[in-house]
Structures are given as C-alpha cells and as structure tokens.
Amino acid sequence: MKRSLLLFVALLAFTSLAFGQGRIQFDKQRYAVSAGESIVIKYELPKEGKVNVKTSGGWTAEVIPNGGRHGSIKVTAPDPATAPDLKVFAVIPGEDDAFARLNVMVKDPYTEATRPKANLQIWGGLSEFNTTQEDYDKAADAGFTIITLEGGEAMDMDGDGKISDEDMLATIRFKLDLIRNAGLKYTLHHPWHPGVLEMVKDDPNCLMVHIFDEPGLWQIPQLKERKAWVKQYAPEKPVHINLHPEASIRAMGTDSYRNYIKSMVDGCDMEILSYDQYPIMADKTIMNYWYKCMEINSNIAREKGIPFWPFTASCYMEDEHRYMPDMANMRLQVYTDFAYGAEVVQYFVYRGYAVATLAPITSEGKYTKLYDLMKEFNAEMHKRGFVFNGGKVTKTRFTHLTPWNCLPLLASDLPEEIASIDSDRTALVGFEENNGNDYLVVVNSDCFSKCKVSVDFTQLCYTIDRTGAFTEQQPGKRDFVLDEGDMLVIKYR
C-alpha cells in the first residue's frame, strides 16, 4: 500500500515556466518525494484555464482545481522510484497553451520492501568443518549475499570409506541445499566434472564460474580452452578469471599494467573484470599503486561494458605484512571498491588457510573476532548498498593531493546542484548513476585520520549517513567530518 505524505507548499516566490503568453506559476523551490509517497504542489494561472499533467515511469499525478485559476497537483512516486519527468500543461482560452516541468527530485528511491543490499561475496567457502545449515545461516547473518562453492570438493557421502565422483556430485547437491536454505547466491569454483555444471547451468543463484587465479599473458590459450569447456555445459554462465595487481611484472608477462589488463580482457573475452589487491600495510601506509590499479581496472571495465569485481582483505596475512582488518580499513577498502564501480566486492578470505593466519573462520572451523567485525561492517554497508547495487560509475576524481595516475576534481566535473567540494586531505570522489537517480560519494582516503569536507550546495540535496538516514541540505556551504576511511553520500538528483 502506498503511503501518502501530503506536503502543502506555500506560494512564496513564483517563477514562470511556460511557452506562449499563458503561464503556470509554481513556488521556485525544488520539491522532493520518496518512493511510495505523495507530494501536493499548488499552482496558479494568470486566467481561468484547465490543467493536466503528463507522467511516465510509474509516477501518477492528480489535478485538484480550486476555482479556474488555482489548484493543486498531487504527485505520487512509484516504488522503487526513478527520476520523474512530470510535464504540466494548461489550456487557457484566448492564449497559447502553457507548459512546465515540475522540479521534483526523488529523495529515497526505495521503501524497506524494495531496498536492495550491496553485493558482498565470501571468497573461500565453508570446509568439512562447517557443513551444517547453521554455518550457512551464519554467513547470511553476517551480511554476506554470495558464497563460494568449490566445484571439486568431495566428502564420503555414502559412508563406504572411499571418495568417488558420485560422492563429489552428492557433496555439491548437499551444499547447494544449504546455500538455498540460507537465501544466499553463490559462485562455482574450479569445476572439473560436467555433472557439476549441468547441476547449476540453469540456476539463477549461480552468478559465475571461476576457473583461474592471477594468470600471466602466456596462459591465455589455456584459459580460452578452459572457458570453452565450461561454456560447453553451462553456456549462459559468466566465466571468472581473477587478475594480478601491479605487483609482479614478471608474473604478468609485460612491463605495462594497462596492457596486461586489456590483453587479458580481450584475449579471453572476459565477462567479469576481477582483480585482487590488499593495500593497507602493517606500517600504516597504503600501497602507492593501489589507486593506479583501481583506475585502470575500473576504466577498462566501463570501456568494455563488463562488471567490475574487486577484492577486499578480510583476513590477516602476516607473511605479507598486511594491517589487521578493523572497521576503518574495511570502510576504506569496500567504500573505495564501490566508488570505483564495483558490482560485487569479494572478501579474501572467509575461511583461513596457510597464508591467512587469522580470518573470520579459522582453517579448523572456529569463528573469530573477525567474523563479528565483518557482521558489523556489512550491516553498515547494506544501509547504503542501494546506492551501488545495479548502479554505474561514470567517473572518479580526487580532492586535495591527487594520487599518481588519477585526475583532480574540477568545477566542471560537478553537477549544477553542487558548486564546489573541497577537503583538508585527499578524498576520492565517485559519480554514480543508478536507475535514474544520481549520487556523488566522497571517500576519506586515510583510514588512520579524519577528513574535513566542505560542500557548497546550489539546490536542495540530501546526504545519506551510515545508518541510511537522509538529511536535507538546503543551498549553501556545509562542512562534514568523515571518520577514518568513511564515506559521504550525496543524492543530488
């Protein structure tokens, strides 16, 4: 049932938005309405006439006359709500027809019933130590929406003390039931038996088939063969190959990182652009080529029109001198991934192994404090996940000191609703379009210090905080203090 929030707007400073001599007059200010809600806007005509409204995209409008010259228009947003195109026409005897567009923006595009979450994937599924429904439910309860299913894993399902192909297929069927019961989607990794692909080929909850991690350019022929084998049995499933960061030129087979990424994408006709990088180091520094890699991968994904799936470190890698995950660096990593256009963020790893000395679940199947951290952060991420789920990043810029290979934010980059953005330390600015709604996100690029951001609004906009609450921002300059690694989200259109 649609809610009705009637906002009666006084006629304070009329403006004429019309063709011909006839005029329709509205309050000059911008109006805002959320999904499933209504707003009532008053109008005035110079002479008696008849008004009607043309709508589209599920929006509705009811004209309520109050005499020949005055009246109201009740506009109701659909759920979910896309940007409205509301055209008002007035027929006035003896004058040209008048025409105007109502200056209405969507505040919140969703109600609770339609609000999508962020796409957060577990990398490294559950082992033989965690094979109960409770374990899979705990993954969903921690806010993960996608889980890994190892395509060659086999347990002794028939109890004969031997492991056979039948055991492997039975193991997959058993785990698929657990995944479905938990309400999770999944990715299939390293299948080698056609029967596994036959099992998932028509399952909409299977999002991709992973076949290789961090190849070099010389492995393209092998990867093409492996991809063709998968497509033979599951032609509709995207094939996933995870690529290198700019860490080892020798491993990549080229001295140009852009050439490596582009050659892999073109050579394998990749359907998803995925790469892993864990940038926050134990000495509290950030890898100096992190943003370069993000720029290249994000830009090539946009150029090719394929989804971008970057990684985030959700475990402690002692031998690689990484920083222990905490709330600040989880924010920095995941918010940056989404600001660069991630469709899915892959968490490495969920279940520990030799390199990952501490993960949300140990290699022996014990839950750790990192499980609680992931649960807390993921709940926060989902509050603003609707900004990114199904969206498209059009460009990324930086304030203050611009990282190497990146572009500074210029006034010409900003929409008309925002005159300027400035900060006292480096911040990433991403421009997001999603289902006809426009957002701007500012990420504090330091997970050890706060960042002050100043925004000069020229029209009504809304900021969305970590709880998902919308705050009205009227024209004028506002100062915001971002916590370590945190993100400011502005809905401007």
C-alpha positions in Angstrom: 0.0 0.0 0.0 1.4 3.4 -1.0 2.0 5.9 1.8 0.7 9.4 1.4 2.8 12.3 2.8 1.0 15.5 1.8 3.4 18.4 1.7 1.4 21.6 1.1 3.8 24.2 -0.2 3.1 27.9 0.2 3.4 30.1 -2.9 6.3 32.3 -1.9 8.3 33.2 -5.0 6.6 32.2 -8.2 8.5 31.6 -11.4 7.1 31.4 -14.9 8.0 28.2 -16.8 5.9 28.3 -19.9 5.6 28.6 -23.6 3.4 31.3 -25.1 1.7 34.0 -23.3 -0.1 31.8 -20.8 1.9 31.0 -17.7 1.8 28.3 -15.0 3.3 29.6 -11.7 4.9 27.4 -9.0 7.0 28.1 -6.0 10.6 28.4 -7.2 12.0 25.9 -4.7 12.7 22.3 -5.6 10.4 19.6 -4.3 11.4 16.1 -3.0 9.4 12.9 -2.5 10.3 9.4 -1.6 9.2 6.1 -3.1 5.5 5.3 -2.5 4.8 8.8 -1.1 2.9 11.8 -2.4 3.5 15.5 -2.5 1.0 18.2 -3.2 2.1 21.2 -5.2 0.0 24.3 -5.6 -0.3 26.2 -8.9 -1.7 29.5 -10.2 -2.7 30.5 -13.7 -3.0 34.2 -15.0 -6.5 33.5 -16.2 -9.0 30.7 -15.9 -8.0 27.6 -17.6 -7.7 23.8 -17.4 -4.5 22.0 -16.2 -3.4 18.4 -16.8 -0.2 16.5 -16.1 1.6 14.0 -18.3 3.6 11.4 -16.3 5.9 8.4 -17.1 7.9 5.7 -15.3 5.1 4.7 -12.9 4.6 8.2 -11.5 1.0 9.4 -11.1 -0.5 12.9 -10.8 -3.9 14.1 -9.9 -5.0 17.7 -10.6 -7.3 19.2 -8.0 -8.7 22.5 -9.3 -9.7 25.2 -6.8 -11.6 27.6 -9.0 -10.5 28.5 -12.5 -7.1 29.9 -11.8 -5.8 28.0 -8.7 -5.4 24.4 -7.7 -3.1 21.7 -6.6 -1.3 18.7 -8.2 -0.9 15.6 -6.1 2.2 13.7 -7.4 2.8 10.1 -6.2 6.1 8.3 -6.7 6.3 4.6 -7.6 8.2 2.1 -5.6 11.0 1.9 -6.5 11.2 5.4 -7.8 13.2 6.6 -10.8 13.8 10.2 -11.7 10.5 11.8 -12.6 9.5 13.5 -15.9 6.4 15.5 -14.9 5.0 17.8 -17.6 2.3 20.2 -16.7 0.0 21.7 -19.5 -2.5 24.4 -19.2 -5.2 25.3 -21.7 -6.2 29.0 -21.3 -8.9 30.4 -23.5 -7.6 33.2 -25.8 -3.9 32.4 -25.1 -1.3 29.9 -26.1 -1.1 26.7 -24.2 1.3 26.8 -21.3 3.8 24.1 -20.5 6.1 23.5 -17.5 8.2 20.7 -15.9 7.7 20.2 -12.2 11.1 20.5 -10.4 10.6 17.3 -8.3 13.5 15.1 -7.2 13.4 11.6 -5.7 14.6 11.7 -2.1 14.7 8.0 -1.1 14.1 5.7 -4.2 13.1 2.7 -2.1 10.8 1.6 0.7 12.0 -1.1 3.1 10.3 -3.7 1.0 12.2 -2.9 -2.2 15.5 -1.6 -0.9 18.4 -3.7 -2.4 21.5 -4.7 -0.4 25.2 -4.4 -1.5 26.6 -7.5 -3.2 29.2 -8.9 -0.8 30.9 -12.2 -1.6 32.7 -14.7 0.5 35.9 -15.9 -1.1 36.9 -19.3 0.2 33.8 -21.3 1.1 33.0 -23.5 4.0 35.1 -26.6 4.6 34.3 -30.0 6.0 34.4 -28.4 9.5 31.5 -26.2 8.7 28.9 -28.2 6.9 25.7 -27.5 8.9 22.8 -25.3 8.0 23.7 -23.1 11.0 27.1 -22.4 9.4 25.5 -21.2 6.1 22.9 -19.2 8.0 25.7 -17.5 9.9 27.3 -16.4 6.6 24.0 -14.8 5.6 23.5 -13.4 9.1 26.9 -11.8 8.8 25.6 -9.8 5.8 27.2 -11.8 3.0 25.0 -12.2 0.0 27.2 -14.5 -2.1 29.2 -17.6 -1.1 31.9 -19.7 -2.7 31.1 -23.3 -3.8 34.1 -25.4 -4.6 33.2 -27.4 -7.7 35.5 -30.4 -7.0 35.0 -30.8 -3.2 34.0 -34.3 -2.2 33.0 -35.8 1.2 32.3 -39.5 1.8 28.6 -39.1 1.4 27.7 -42.8 1.1 29.9 -43.8 4.0 31.9 -46.5 2.2 35.2 -45.1 3.2 36.1 -44.1 -0.4 35.8 -40.8 -2.3 34.2 -41.2 -5.8 32.7 -39.0 -8.5 29.3 -39.8 -7.1 30.4 -38.6 -3.6 31.6 -35.3 -5.2 28.3 -34.8 -7.0 26.4 -35.7 -3.8 28.5 -33.2 -1.9 27.6 -30.4 -4.3 23.9 -31.2 -4.1 24.1 -31.3 -0.3 25.8 -27.9 -0.2 23.5 -26.4 -2.8 20.6 -27.2 -0.5 22.4 -25.5 2.5 23.1 -22.4 0.3 19.5 -22.1 -0.9 18.0 -22.6 2.5 20.2 -19.7 3.8 18.9 -17.4 1.0 22.4 -17.0 -0.5 23.6 -16.7 -4.1 26.9 -18.5 -5.0 29.8 -18.7 -7.3 31.1 -22.0 -8.5 34.9 -22.5 -8.4 37.1 -24.9 -10.4 34.6 -27.5 -11.5 36.1 -30.5 -13.3 33.1 -32.8 -13.7 30.5 -32.0 -16.4 27.8 -33.1 -13.9 28.5 -30.2 -11.6 28.0 -27.7 -14.5 24.8 -29.5 -15.5 23.6 -29.0 -12.0 24.0 -25.2 -11.9 23.7 -24.2 -15.5 20.0 -23.0 -15.2 20.2 -21.8 -11.6 19.8 -18.0 -11.4 21.5 -18.0 -8.0 24.8 -19.2 -9.6 26.5 -15.9 -10.6 29.6 -17.1 -12.3 32.1 -20.0 -12.7 35.7 -19.2 -11.6 38.5 -21.0 -13.5 41.8 -19.4 -12.7 43.6 -17.0 -10.3 46.3 -14.5 -11.4 47.4 -15.7 -14.8 50.2 -14.4 -17.0 49.6 -13.4 -20.6 51.2 -16.5 -21.9 48.4 -18.5 -20.3 45.7 -17.0 -22.5 45.4 -20.1 -24.8 45.0 -22.4 -21.8 42.3 -20.1 -20.3 40.4 -19.9 -23.6 40.3 -23.7 -23.7 39.1 -24.0 -20.1 36.5 -21.3 -20.7 35.2 -23.2 -23.8 34.9 -26.4 -21.8 32.8 -24.6 -19.2 30.6 -23.0 -21.9 30.0 -26.4 -23.5 28.0 -27.4 -20.4 26.8 -24.1 -19.0 26.7 -21.6 -21.9 24.8 -18.9 -20.1 27.1 -18.7 -17.0 29.8 -15.9 -17.0 33.3 -17.3 -16.6 35.5 -15.6 -14.0 39.3 -15.2 -14.2 40.9 -13.2 -11.4 43.8 -10.9 -12.5 47.0 -9.6 -10.9 47.5 -6.2 -9.3 50.6 -4.3 -10.4 52.9 -6.2 -8.2 55.0 -8.6 -10.3 55.8 -7.6 -13.9 57.4 -11.0 -14.4 54.3 -12.8 -13.4 52.2 -10.7 -15.8 54.4 -11.1 -18.8 54.5 -7.4 -19.7 56.0 -4.1 -18.4 52.7 -2.3 -18.8 49.9 -2.9 -16.3 47.2 -1.4 -18.6 48.5 -3.6 -21.4 48.2 -6.7 -19.1 44.6 -6.0 -18.1 43.5 -5.0 -21.6 45.2 -8.0 -23.2 43.7 -10.4 -20.7 40.2 -9.0 -21.1 40.5 -9.0 -24.9 42.4 -12.3 -25.2 39.9 -14.2 -23.0 36.8 -12.3 -23.9 36.3 -11.8 -20.2 32.8 -11.4 -18.9 33.8 -10.0 -15.5 36.8 -7.9 -14.7 38.2 -9.1 -11.4 41.5 -8.4 -9.7 42.8 -8.7 -6.1 44.8 -6.2 -4.1 45.2 -5.7 -0.4 46.6 -2.1 0.0 46.7 -1.4 3.8 50.1 -2.3 5.2 51.2 -3.1 8.7 53.3 0.2 8.9 50.0 2.2 8.3 50.9 3.0 4.7 48.8 2.5 1.6 50.3 0.7 -1.4 51.4 3.5 -3.7 49.9 1.8 -6.8 46.5 0.9 -5.3 44.6 3.8 -7.0 46.5 3.3 -10.2 45.3 -0.3 -10.4 41.8 0.7 -9.4 41.7 3.4 -12.1 42.9 1.1 -14.8 40.6 -1.8 -13.9 37.6 0.3 -13.4 38.1 2.3 -16.6 38.6 -0.8 -18.8 35.5 -2.5 -17.2 33.5 0.6 -18.2 35.0 0.7 -21.7 34.2 -3.0 -22.3 30.8 -2.8 -20.6 31.5 -5.7 -18.2 31.0 -5.9 -14.4 33.9 -4.9 -12.1 34.5 -7.3 -9.1 37.5 -6.1 -7.0 38.7 -7.7 -3.7 39.0 -6.6 -0.1 41.2 -8.0 2.6 39.0 -9.6 5.3 41.8 -11.6 7.0 45.3 -11.1 8.5 48.2 -12.0 6.2 51.2 -11.9 8.5 53.8 -13.1 6.0 52.7 -10.3 3.6 52.9 -7.6 6.3 49.3 -6.5 5.9 47.4 -4.5 8.5 44.9 -6.4 10.7 41.4 -5.7 9.4 39.4 -3.2 11.5 36.4 -1.0 11.0 38.3 1.9 9.5 40.3 -0.1 6.9 37.2 -2.2 6.0 35.4 1.1 5.3 38.3 2.5 3.2 38.6 -0.7 1.1 35.0 -1.5 0.5 33.8 2.1 0.1 36.6 2.7 -2.4 35.7 -0.5 -4.3 32.1 0.7 -4.7 33.1 4.3 -5.5 35.1 2.8 -8.4 32.0 1.0 -9.7 32.2 -2.5 -8.1 29.2 -4.6 -8.8 30.4 -7.2 -6.3 33.1 -6.9 -3.7 34.9 -10.1 -3.0 36.2 -10.7 0.6 39.5 -12.5 0.8 39.1 -14.7 2.8 36.3 -16.1 4.9 37.9 -19.4 5.9 41.5 -19.3 6.9 44.4 -21.2 5.4 48.2 -21.2 5.5 48.7 -17.6 4.3 45.6 -16.2 6.1 46.7 -16.7 9.7 43.5 -15.1 11.0 40.2 -15.0 9.2 36.5 -14.9 10.1 36.7 -18.7 10.4 40.0 -20.5 11.1 41.1 -23.4 8.9 39.8 -25.7 11.7 36.4 -24.1 11.5 36.4 -21.9 14.6 34.7 -18.4 14.4 36.9 -15.5 15.4 36.6 -11.8 16.2 36.9 -11.0 12.5 33.6 -12.7 11.9 32.0 -10.2 14.3 33.8 -7.3 12.6 32.5 -8.4 9.1 29.0 -8.7 10.5 29.1 -5.2 12.0 30.6 -3.6 8.9 28.4 -5.5 6.4 25.3 -4.3 8.2 26.6 -0.8 7.9 27.4 -1.2 4.2 23.9 -2.6 3.4 22.3 0.6 4.8 23.7 2.4 1.7 24.0 -0.6 -0.6 21.1 0.6 -2.7 23.3 3.5 -4.0 25.6 1.0 -5.7 23.6 -2.2 -6.4 22.8 -2.0 -10.1 24.5 1.4 -10.5 27.1 2.7 -12.9 30.1 4.9 -12.0 30.7 7.5 -14.7 33.9 8.9 -13.4 36.3 9.2 -10.4 38.2 12.2 -9.3 40.3 13.3 -6.3 40.3 16.4 -4.0 43.4 17.8 -2.3 46.5 15.9 -3.3 45.8 13.7 -6.4 47.3 10.2 -6.4 49.5 9.3 -9.3 47.6 8.3 -12.5 44.4 9.9 -11.2 42.6 13.1 -12.1 41.9 16.1 -9.8 38.3 17.2 -9.2 37.5 20.3 -11.2 34.5 22.6 -11.0 33.5 21.4 -14.5 33.1 17.9 -13.1 30.4 18.9 -10.7 26.6 18.9 -11.4 24.7 22.1 -11.3 23.4 21.2 -7.9 26.8 21.4 -6.3 29.1 24.4 -6.8 32.2 23.1 -5.1 33.7 20.3 -3.0 37.0 20.7 -1.0 38.7 18.7 1.7 41.7 19.1 4.1 43.2 15.8 2.9 43.0 13.5 -0.1 39.5 12.2 -0.8 38.1 10.1 -3.6 35.0 11.4 -5.4 32.9 9.0 -7.4 29.9 9.8 -9.6 27.2 7.2 -9.5 24.1 6.8 -11.7 21.5 4.2 -10.6 18.0 3.7 -12.0 17.6 7.3 -12.9 18.9 8.6 -9.6 22.3 10.4 -9.3 24.7 10.3 -6.4 28.1 11.7 -5.5 30.3 9.8 -3.0 33.3 11.2 -1.2 35.6 8.7 0.5 38.3 9.7 3.1 41.4 8.0 1.6 43.0 7.8 5.0 42.0 5.0 7.4 44.1 6.5 10.2 42.9 10.2 10.2 39.7 12.1 9.9 38.9 14.3 6.9 37.0 17.6 6.8 34.9 18.0 3.6 33.2 21.3 2.6 30.4 21.1 0.1 28.6 24.2 -1.5 25.1 23.2 -2.5 23.2 25.3 -5.0 19.9 23.4 -4.8 18.1 21.1 -2.4 20.1 17.9 -2.0 20.2 15.0 0.6 23.1 13.3 2.4 22.8 9.7 3.5 24.6 8.7 6.6 25.9 5.3 7.8 22.5 4.4 9.3 20.8 5.0 5.9 19.1 8.2 7.2 18.5 11.1 4.7 19.4 14.6 5.8 18.1 17.6 3.8 20.8 20.0 2.6 19.5 23.4 1.5 21.5 25.7 -0.7 24.7 27.0 1.0 28.0 25.7 2.2 28.2 22.8 4.7 31.1 21.2 6.5 31.3 17.4 7.1 33.8 15.5 9.2 34.4 12.0 7.8 35.7 9.3 10.2 38.8 7.3 9.2 38.1 5.6 5.8 34.5 6.8 5.9 32.2 7.9 3.1 29.9 10.9 2.5 27.0 10.1 0.1 25.1 12.9 -1.6 21.9 12.4 -3.6 21.7 15.4 -5.8 19.2 14.4 -8.4 
